[in-house]
Amino acid sequence: MKPTHIEHIGIAVKSLDEAIPYYEKVLGLECYAVEEIKDQKVKTAFFKIGNTKIELLESTDPLGPVGKFIEKKGEGIHHIAFAVENVNKALSDVEAAGVKLIDTQGRKGAEGLNIGFLHPKSTFGVLTELCDNN
Ligand code: CMX
């Protein structure tokens, strides 16, 4: 597989309401979408910057992935997402290279993208998402 660009960087925050003004008023970016992803137990806010995006993640459940992350590590960078041509193909390529997958098949994520996660214990500590827009 060969990623085309960084689709987004996911950042865990305790509160979207508190974090959004920093990105808008201090960094001068515009929040263009807020979306709840129920099965991921998060509410997200998106900002475009060049060819990539910042995705702020607020947990809606302390036992969800972002709730557990904030409890353990505090706020901060949660994951990096690479755009690929085809998520299912990329996941199988990565698995064949010996990387542990969280998702063996792509599924629908924020903004209707097909997404799949790689396990951070297999990717040098960085939770990694692959996504396509097909
Ligand atoms: N980055 C790096 N390491 C992480 C991590 C992250 N975001 N989240 C968890 N870990 C580490 C933990 O620190 C822990 O390490 P230690 O064993 O050394 O303490 C280990 O992974 C296990 O963590 P855990 O808290 O016990 O949590 P789980 O094993 O239950 O789940 C994970 C971890 C990565 C499998 C789970 O968070 C997951 O499936 N994530 C993918 C889905 C996701 O994050 N969704 C939210 C974003 C949705 C979106 O962007 O749309």
Residues whose N, C-alpha, C, O or C-beta is under 5 A from the ligand:
A	BS01	CMX	G10 I37 Q40 P65 K68 F69 H78 I102 G109 A110 F117 P120 G125 V126 L127
